[in-house]
């Protein structure tokens, strides 16, 4: 009990302390929170080794034991990163207090066995997210409002789901509950709770807050909550429901698969056309959740393990991508792909981490993203053995989605790191030219301008993890984290010898390099970018985003894109419109005339008489 | 002083204070302020004393016979768990609102008149909460109501007067029906003592008399507690009154006069039939949804809060209407939480107005920079009222929703959840428009509220944060004693009569 309770209490007390530090003593708040975050990380590792534990209201089993150090790990990296990235913000003490509370409360959510404790911690996380997004200042508060309403609204539905669960079983402790989905009540209970998980993780149709948060919130917040922590927690909850609390039937599994596939495709299509790289990453954060849900929806051990592994991997590479993006934004002060370019020489470390993480997210071997996707595909094939046609579509969606992911990341890498340097375009509007000129001043004059160590250490760590989890997948993550969760273990249909394959890949690369060095590489021809045979003029600049405009203008797709950008598919916007319409109608009824009100009163009384005296 | 003799003080102290303040307030400087604070503080102390005393009394029941007359011939004052609960809320909120108005009412001309009316209102509510006589309840109800009509009109602008007029007319209609119902009951049972009446009713059943009286009461007290469709007076009255009055009206008055009397009469005297409970639940759910939607579409800050009160009263009565111990527990807990957080919200709205921030959300922007304290407090109260954990409102809403599901009213449970989302959206709107955003040029000279106002707000906010601890078994008695009284229903009569005869 003590080992579980201690980090949570420490985080709450430390958070209060940090909250009370005046903003003047900035260094004190920073250093104190860094040490608290480190302590929480260490405590998480301790819990990992001490588990499984069961202390009544709190418990750690094989599923939650690797979530806890994960939360601590990301918390520590983000705190480290924030030391530099948040240097422009004034209210540091509340920012760090919220971060520390988020770490502690997330741990509480992951280890709680009691439904009430779980709901409290889960709901409080929503509030903390709201507070953290607001750190950005006035421009972020529309987004924070929307985010909070979506998250808290889904939490409220989760409350209904949990109360139904309580009504069916009579237990408040999750370990005591195991029910089959055989009635309407249990089915709705499952789906209402799942809504909470979906909104947290960002599954369609509850995803709309993620891209907008990504584009507005401070980048460390985005990398922490929507990109890594909310995925860990959301998918953790879904996993808990599927593995421990409910015994799903085929129908429920199929619904999960359909939701997952739609999320993959729709979100990645949106990502393809984005010009703001933070928003692009945000859409990918939605799309990748689709893989996790799809993996869980296959309902067989390999698929579920794949979904879980993908959750872990996604947290790593998406956090890495956002932080790398943050580095770029920190140096260039812009997130518009059109205004960036040629940064590979200027920020080599960031370039390296972005490429690694982008390869991981696109599912390129030998990185970790490939491995988990590979497991999910196998789960789908396994699912197909029992007949049905659904798995074919899902498999197609997953693979196609993976391809589109790669496509959009080629665009991202090209636009930010390769291509021409920003500031070469003279055909721009004057104000834009000034900005470009400033950009060039910032980045153009020096050959190397990497961010400081607080910012590159986290991304390098994450990038190395991407490689390690991919190459040594059997030896480390599957053996220690994923395997124990699926008690019975799982069978691979096709074995992917990651280590050997990596060696071969590496050998291939080395051989290629040798050939390159042996050959007469001095006469390598450097030519202009190929743009369909058109001559490249001096004042013309290609950022790479234009190539994807074709998609946007393509017949039916163009129509859908237009609607999507106008918020037509946004559940929140549609409901808002409806409620405000109703509100207008009711306000019209309240005309402020006393006799009208008296008539309502009398009518109400007559209604009551009719009801009672019949 | 022996515990039992404190009971009449709940009426005597505020009544005497009102008298003295109106007499000397004009002539002695600061007399009104001091007298008001002393009054409310002594009431708070008294309610603590009585609470301790009640805990140690067997049966948890105190009866004071006025003038030594034996009920049912004389009037008796009864304090049981439920009365104690309401009494404590009145004293608590009354004290903090009084402290707040010391500073706030400076901008109005006649402070002594304000505190006179305020003390009268407190007197009426206290009396209604502790009396054991039905006609006496009506009298106290009228004292409190009439004082509140005058308080709503205190600003004497045309908006205030109009609101007060509407409130007075509709309130009088309600009082009229309540009076009619009491007269019918008196004619039927030939007694006015609540316990005696309940006993008589229990063996004189078998016709449609009780439902008929029930409808009159439901309408009358429904109007006092602003259930839709009897709610129309509330938004005007609560939004145009001075902030401390709004806080008192929304936080306490509609509950002490409306909800408390409704519970007392229906559960303890008439006996809660399933038909009554269903009607109550239906009206509550309508209130939750329509109140929520209407509050979302308001632009006047106080009007938004007023409409949200309608929705929150819906939650309280929904829990009551379920009739299960869990539901009633949740409802009473929500009553407590709501009185704290809604009065706090109105007080924050008052401080914004006091500082010159205006009343309309569209005119405000970036107030959190000028008034960081008010912004934080308002955020806490908003979170509590929207039911965000770990703030107090979450727990009471959770209990009500769970109780709905437990009794099998899934639809009502979903409505409660939807209402909670609507409330959240409404208060997020306040946060977005009033507190965040760019600071306007005219708002540069807005200052934080004076310390007396901040003192009240800080304590109420503290309760919003730690209010969930009320569920701990060692302090839960405060609510669960009240729940016991409601759950016992009409056996209330035999308990009281037995205690009287001792």
Interface residues (C-beta under 8 A of the other chain):
Chain A: X116 X119 X120 X121 X122 X123 X124 X126 X127 X134 X138 X141 X142 X145 X148 X149 X152 X153 X156 X157 X159 X160 X163 X164 X166 X167 X576 X579 X580 X582 X583 X584 X586 X587 X590 X592 X594 X596 X597 X598 X600 X601 X603 X604 X605 X608 X609 X611 X612 X613
Chain B: X165 X166 X169 X170 X173 X177 X208 X211 X212 X214 X215 X218 X219 X222 X223 X229 X230 X232 X233 X235 X236 X275 X276 X279 X290 X293 X294 X296 X297 X366 X383 X386 X387 X388 X389 X390 X394 X398 X401 X402 X404 X405 X406 X410 X413 X414 X417 X420 X421 X422 X424 X425 X428 X429 X431 X432 X436 X437 X438
